[in-house]
């Protein structure tokens, strides 16, 4: 019967074609393994924003209307720029070095009434107009290790890093005052550089531009990354105010200022495959 003949023909065709297809796929996988690089160097650059840079204890003192009288209570949201070099020797793990830069700034301008206690009564003896600028800049340099659970065109990764941060704390004020012999003269209160430990945890996703690219291509990925960087920066910010009449003793101590923050970054990478000499 014609129908039975067609069915028999299809059975014979697929029984002979399937092994051939399997052999071709196996050969393709073998070729891919043959040309897989022994290692890959990845260079990435990124830009992003850092959230949560703060100095809460300092701002409590800075905003006290009876002492410093400042109005600002936070830093701006700084931009960060950075670069990373990674090396992948085994599938699923990368080792690298990363460096970033960001600068958090607080700017303030306000009028401050100077009040003193005379004969058990508060008396205003003058006013000040004050312009203030406090900045904290950090350059963390970290050794990193990251893990890639599954490699695909959209690859998720996570990692940790540890190293040092190079920090600068700068605070200056300009003061115009009507108070006679005013002890608050302005100028540079703090100009300090510190090296501190630094640590980071992070996670991200790589959006590969083309997973089918040739082995010789350096085309990499678009990167989206969230990270938390810990940098314990502190400084004796209020030390020059500690000699003022009625200044609390704690103004002689260090105040934690800036450094740590949550970063959201976007970047791009290029890749350089390499082979060991045999």
N, C-alpha and C positions, 0 to 999 in steps of 0.2 A: 504494500500500500504506500502511496506517495508520502502520507503523513509520517508513517513509521520510518521511512527512509531518511526524511529530514531530521527526525529526532536522533537517529543513529549517527548521522553525519555531524550534528552539533556535538554529540558526546565525544566522537573521535577528535574533532577540532579542538575543543577545550582541553582534552586530555593531553594533546600534544603541545598546545600553546602555553598552558599554565607553567609547566616546568621551564620553558624557554623564558617566560617573563620573570620567574623567580631567579633564574640564573643571571638575567640582566640586572635585576635589582641588587643581587648579591655582589655582582661585579662592580656596580656603581658605589655600593657601600665600601667595598675594598679600596677603590680608587680614592674615595673621600678620606679614608683612614690613612692612606699612603701620603696624601698631600696635607694632612693636618699638621700645623706648625708645632714645633717642640715647645715654643713659648710665644706669648703675645705681649707686646708693650703697648699700653693704652695711655694716651695723654688727653686730659680733659680740662676744659675751662668752664667756669660757671659764674653766674651773678644772681644775687638774691637779696632778701630782706631779713633782718634779725629782729625778733620780737622778744619783749620781756627784759631788756637791759634795764636794770634798776639800781637804785641806791636808797631804799626806803628809810633806813635809820637816819641817813644824812638829811633827807628832805623833811623829816619830822622836825629837825632842828632848824633847818633853813627856812621853813615856813612859819616859824614861831613869830607872831606879830610883835612881841615885846623884846625880841633879840635881833635876829638878822632880818626878818620881815619879808623874805622872798615870796614871790607869787607862783613861779613855775614849780611843778611837782613831779616832772618826769623828763626823760630824754626823748629825743626824736626817734623814729624808727630808722635805723641806719641801713644803708645798702652795704652788701659785702661782695667782694670779688675774690676769686681764688683759682687755683690750678692744682691738679692732681696727676701724679705719674704712678701707674699700676703695672704690675707684672703678673701674668697668669701662666704658671708652669703646669699645674694640674687642673683638671676640669672641676669647676665648682668652688675654687678658692683663688683669691687674688691678694697680693701684698703690695702696699703702696706707701707713698709719702705725699701729704697734702699741705698746702699753705694758703691762708686766707688773710684778708685785711678788712676791717670795718672800723668806723669811727662814730661813736654816739655823742651827741652834743645837746646840751641844755642852754638855751639863751633866755635871758630875762631882763626886763626893764620896768622899774616901778618907783613910786614915791613912798617914802617911809617916814612916818612921824616919830621923832625921838622923844620918848617919854621917860621922865625920872620921878622918883618919889621925894617930895619935899613936904616936911611937916605933916606926914601921914596923908598926903594928897598927891595924886598924879598930876604932873605938870609937863606940858609940851614945851620943850626948849628949842625946837627947830625941826627942820625937815631935811631929808636927803633924797636926791634923785640918783638911782643906782642902775647901772648897766652891768650885767653879769654874764659870763660865759664859762661853762664847765664842760670839758670834753674828755672822753676816755676812748683811746684807740688801742686796738689789739691786733697782733699778728700771730695767730696760733700755727705752729709747725708740728705736724703729727705723723707718726708712723701708724699705718692702718692695716687691718686685715678684714676682708669682706667675704661673704659667702653667697653663692648663687645656687639656690635649691634646684631650679630647672632653667635651662638655657633654651630660649625660644626667641621669636621676633620681638615679643614683649617680655623682657627678662626682669624679674624682681630680684633685688639684692639687699643685703643688710650687713652692717659692719660696726666695728669699734675702732677707736684710735686713741693714742696717748702720746704726749710730748710736752713741749714747753710753749709759752706764749710771751711775746715781747710787747709790753704795755707802756702806754704813756698817759699820765693823768695831768691835766692842765686846767687851772682855774684862775681867772682874773676878774677884777671889778674896776669900773670907773665910778667915782663918787663925786657928786657935787652937793655940798652941804652948807647949811646956814648955821650950824652948830659951832660955837667958838671952841677951838682946840679939840675938834672932833677926833677921837682915836681911830675912827674908821676912815682911813685915808685912801683905800683902794690899792690898786696895783696887782701884781702877780702873787697870789697866795700859795699856789702849788704848781710846780713844774717838775714832775718826778717820772723817772723811768724805772720799770720793774720787770724782772723775769719771773714768771710764775709757772707752776704746773698747768697742764691743760688736758682735757679729756673730751671724747665725743662718742655718741652713739648715733647711728643714722640708718636710714632705709630709703630705697628709691626704686625707680623703674627705668629701664633702658628701652627706648623705642627705636629699634634698629632701622636704619634707612633702607637697607636691602639685604636680607639674609642670603639671597642668591648671588651676592657679589662674587667676583673672581677672587682667587686666593691672593693675587698681587695687589688688590685694592686696599687703600688705607681708610676708606669710608667707614665711619663709626656709627654713633648713635646720638639721638636726642635724649637728654637726661633730665629727669624730674626727681628731686631729692628733698627729704625733710630730715633735719638734723638738730640735735641738742648739743651745744658746746658748753663745757664747764670751765670757767677761768676765774679762779678766786682772787680778784684784785681788791686791794684795800689801801687806804692812804690816810694820813693825819690831816684831813681836809680842814678841820676847824682849829688847828693848833694856834694859828695867829690870832684867832678870836678868843682864845682861852685866857688871855690877860685882861680882857674887858671886865669892868666892874660887874659882879654878879654872875659871871660865866660859870656854868656847871663844870665839875671836874672831868666829866666824860669827854669834853671837847678836846682833851689832850690825847685821847685814844684814837686808834684806827677806825675808819668807817669803811664798810664794804661798798664798793662802787663799780657798777657796770661789769663788763666782761662776759658773764654767762648769758645765754639767750637761745631761743628757738629759731632756727633758720629754715626758710623755704627757698630753694634754689632751682634754677634751670640752667642747663649747660649743653655742650656738645663735646663729642670725643672723636679722636682718630686712633686707628690701630695699626701697629707695625708687627706683622708676623715674623718669626725668626726660627732658624734651624741650627741645631748643634752640628759641629763638624764631626764627621765619622771617618 
